[in-house]
Amino acid sequence: MLSQGLEGFLKESLKGDQGTGPILIHTKLIVVDFTSDAPVVISGSHNFSRPASEGNDENFLLIKGDTEVADSYGCELMRLYDHYRFRFRTEEARKAGKKPERLTLKTDSTWAKPYFKTGSLKMSDRLFFAGGDLS
């Protein structure tokens, strides 16, 4: 469990949302270099912990070099991350008494400006996923 939040996320907790029960993503997945020619995907029931390795009946699959599998798993992890980050930021705005940002399609190219701002996370993402130079 994280002792503090990570990149805008709350500290991990087993406490669920009020009235809806716990929200717990139990994905056991590691994707290494999923945009490279030599990706590695690790997935299964193994919890990546000492008890799982030493005493439990756990397993995992290790898939090396399959770019299609790595792309699929990598995109799913990004989808989950983006989904929960959006929910977190929306809730934080509500708690601060602000109206959450409304996301709408733009009719011009202004939406693209943050992806070209030097040093921004959005620019790094654009370059990374387009196969560009991050240096």
Rosetta blueprint (number, residue, H / E / L):
1 M L
2 L L
3 S L
4 Q L
5 G L
6 L L
7 E L
8 G L
9 F L
10 L L
11 K L
12 E L
13 S L
14 L L
15 K L
16 G L
17 D E
18 Q L
19 G L
20 T L
21 G E
22 P L
23 I L
24 L L
25 I L
26 H L
27 T L
28 K L
29 L E
30 I E
31 V E
32 V E
33 D L
34 F L
35 T L
36 S L
37 D L
38 A L
39 P L
40 V E
41 V E
42 I E
43 S E
44 G E
45 S L
46 H L
47 N L
48 F L
49 S L
50 R H
51 P H
52 A H
53 S H
54 E H
55 G L
56 N L
57 D L
58 E L
59 N L
60 F E
61 L E
62 L E
63 I E
64 K E
65 G L
66 D L
67 T H
68 E H
69 V H
70 A H
71 D H
72 S H
73 Y H
74 G H
75 C H
76 E H
77 L H
78 M H
79 R H
80 L H
81 Y H
82 D H
83 H H
84 Y H
85 R H
86 F H
87 R H
88 F H
89 R H
90 T H
91 E H
92 E H
93 A H
94 R H
95 K H
96 A L
97 G L
98 K L
99 K L
100 P L
101 E L
102 R L
103 L L
104 T L
105 L L
106 K L
107 T L
108 D L
109 S H
110 T H
111 W H
112 A H
113 K H
114 P H
115 Y H
116 F H
117 K L
118 T L
119 G L
120 S L
121 L H
122 K H
123 M H
124 S H
125 D H
126 R H
127 L H
128 F H
129 F H
130 A L
131 G L
132 G L
133 D L
134 L L
135 S L
